[in-house]
Amino acid sequence: MVISIAVLAVGSLFLLLRPKGRGLPPVEAPPEPPAPTLEEPAKAGPSEEEGGATTTLPPPPVAPVEELLKAPEIEIPLPSAGRMVRLRSRLARSQNMLGRGLLELLSRDRLDDDAWDEIEETLITADIGVSTTRAMVEDLRTKVKVLGTRTPAEVRKLLREELLTQVSPELDRTLRTEPHGERPAVVLVVGVNGTGKTTTSGKLARVLVGDGKKVVLGAADTFRAAATDQLQTWGDRVGAATVRGPEGGDPASVAFDAVARGIEDKADTVIVDTAGRLHTKTGLMDELGKVKRVIEKKATVDEVLLVLDATTGQNGMRQAQVFAEVVNVTGIALTKLDGTAKGGIVISVQRELGVPVKLVGLGEGPDDLAPFDPEVFVDAIVGD
Ligand SMILES: Nc1nc2c(ncn2[C@@H]2O[C@H](COP(=O)(O)OP(=O)(O)OP(=O)(O)O)[C@@H](O)[C@H]2O)c(=O)[nH]1
């Protein structure tokens, strides 16, 4: 008995002292299991919270994960200055049609009536408008006569000057977004649905945030539920509050609340996206008139921005005209200028509505809305 106990004791001692061996999990196992549980959640993302793993973690790694879940990342877009230069290649279609076409025609040795007809056609096809086209052709004819033989550089200079005159670089294109003391500036965004109105409101919020402004968005397009969500998404990305109302609710009441929120939050600018359905002219007038009146109980409407889709041509122009008759439009945001060869609409819309193009949409990206720069526009069309 004593012997067998001694044998067992010696045997156990031998087994315990053996450097490594199979079949001994009880000795080595206990210190091991916690190691992976401690390390894995630390490396993994927020979804690793379940299973009690995080409860065994020391506090430091847990806090950042929670913060990450609570606060979505706020984007700070780059300032708007120079955006049009960066995006000028997007005008390639207009350049090919208008610029290259005209340069080629004007460089011909002999400019006979047929050539002038072609020039006229090119200008009209690019949506410059009939009366402006006639005036331009007249002007170009006189200048070409004076020049006589023309070098390519002279032709380019001639065309550049002519286009620039028509784009009216002297117009004031400042977007009035500066607050008045305690009260924010208010930008009312109007236009036919589908022109990119909500998108433009959202992109404009980014432009202003990029320029260091605090913005509140008002989703007064209560007619289309998706527009509200869409606007809120734009706002959330740049940390701009979005004031919304019930679907089908009163747009004027949303506009009022948005301005009130802007005052409360000491915002610089409130952007109000409207529905502006073009059912009847009187209906439109009533709706937008009410929105404006209600805003004016608390602030002033500094800018009425009419959104116009550059690809819709004369049809879009007619709709724009109705809006211009109903509200006092102060600026035009011309969208989808990247997707059309009809860059001439910049000229015709300004002519026909008597309002400057202040912003241009040059793509679907969030920062593809740029303050309109006439020189950059004309240079992009005629090429360097
Ligand atoms: N290529 C291009 N696409 C644009 C531009 N502006 C807007 N869009 C696109 O046009 C598409 C349709 O926009 P819309 O249907 O007008 O949508 P919306 O902006 O909500 O317009 P509303 O119905 O008036 O609220 C979207 O995919 C936009 O990204 C632009 O300047 N260039």
The ligand as an SDF file (V2000), in Angstrom:
LIG
                    3D

 32 34  0  0  0  0  0  0  0  0999 V2000
  -24.9620   64.0230  -64.7010 N   0  0  0  0  0  0  0  0  0  0  0  0
  -25.5910   64.7850  -63.8240 C   0  0  0  0  0  0  0  0  0  0  0  0
  -26.5900   64.2750  -63.1060 N   0  0  0  0  0  0  0  0  0  0  0  0
  -27.2250   65.0590  -62.2300 C   0  0  0  0  0  0  0  0  0  0  0  0
  -26.8810   66.4090  -62.0310 C   0  0  0  0  0  0  0  0  0  0  0  0
  -27.7140   66.9370  -61.1040 N   0  0  0  0  0  0  0  0  0  0  0  0
  -28.5540   65.9490  -60.7240 C   0  0  0  0  0  0  0  0  0  0  0  0
  -28.2550   64.8100  -61.3980 N   0  0  0  0  0  0  0  0  0  0  0  0
  -28.8590   63.5060  -61.2830 C   0  0  0  0  0  0  0  0  0  0  0  0
  -30.1520   63.4830  -61.7080 O   0  0  0  0  0  0  0  0  0  0  0  0
  -30.7840   62.3570  -61.1520 C   0  0  0  0  0  0  0  0  0  0  0  0
  -32.1720   62.6440  -60.9260 C   0  0  0  0  0  0  0  0  0  0  0  0
  -32.3440   63.7360  -60.1290 O   0  0  0  0  0  0  0  0  0  0  0  0
  -33.8150   64.0990  -59.9270 P   0  0  0  0  0  0  0  0  0  0  0  0
  -34.6920   63.0250  -60.4490 O   0  0  0  0  0  0  0  0  0  0  0  0
  -34.0340   65.4310  -60.4680 O   0  0  0  0  0  0  0  0  0  0  0  0
  -34.0140   64.0190  -58.4410 O   0  0  0  0  0  0  0  0  0  0  0  0
  -34.2330   65.1540  -57.4620 P   0  0  0  0  0  0  0  0  0  0  0  0
  -33.0000   65.9150  -57.3250 O   0  0  0  0  0  0  0  0  0  0  0  0
  -34.6960   64.5100  -56.2300 O   0  0  0  0  0  0  0  0  0  0  0  0
  -35.3510   66.0860  -58.0660 O   0  0  0  0  0  0  0  0  0  0  0  0
  -36.7610   66.4170  -57.4680 P   0  0  0  0  0  0  0  0  0  0  0  0
  -37.7010   65.3680  -57.9630 O   0  0  0  0  0  0  0  0  0  0  0  0
  -37.0600   67.7370  -58.0340 O   0  0  0  0  0  0  0  0  0  0  0  0
  -36.6940   66.4580  -55.9970 O   0  0  0  0  0  0  0  0  0  0  0  0
  -29.9990   61.9910  -59.9140 C   0  0  0  0  0  0  0  0  0  0  0  0
  -29.4220   60.7360  -60.1230 O   0  0  0  0  0  0  0  0  0  0  0  0
  -28.9380   63.0500  -59.8430 C   0  0  0  0  0  0  0  0  0  0  0  0
  -27.7140   62.5410  -59.4080 O   0  0  0  0  0  0  0  0  0  0  0  0
  -25.8020   66.9310  -62.8110 C   0  0  0  0  0  0  0  0  0  0  0  0
  -25.4310   68.1020  -62.7400 O   0  0  0  0  0  0  0  0  0  0  0  0
  -25.2030   66.0720  -63.6910 N   0  0  0  0  0  0  0  0  0  0  0  0
  1  2  1  0
  2  3  2  0
  2 32  1  0
  3  4  1  0
  4  5  2  0
  4  8  1  0
  5  6  1  0
  5 30  1  0
  6  7  2  0
  7  8  1  0
  8  9  1  0
  9 10  1  0
  9 28  1  0
 10 11  1  0
 11 12  1  0
 11 26  1  0
 12 13  1  0
 13 14  1  0
 14 15  2  0
 14 16  1  0
 14 17  1  0
 17 18  1  0
 18 19  2  0
 18 20  1  0
 18 21  1  0
 21 22  1  0
 22 23  2  0
 22 24  1  0
 22 25  1  0
 26 27  1  0
 26 28  1  0
 28 29  1  0
 30 31  2  0
 30 32  1  0
M  END
$$$$
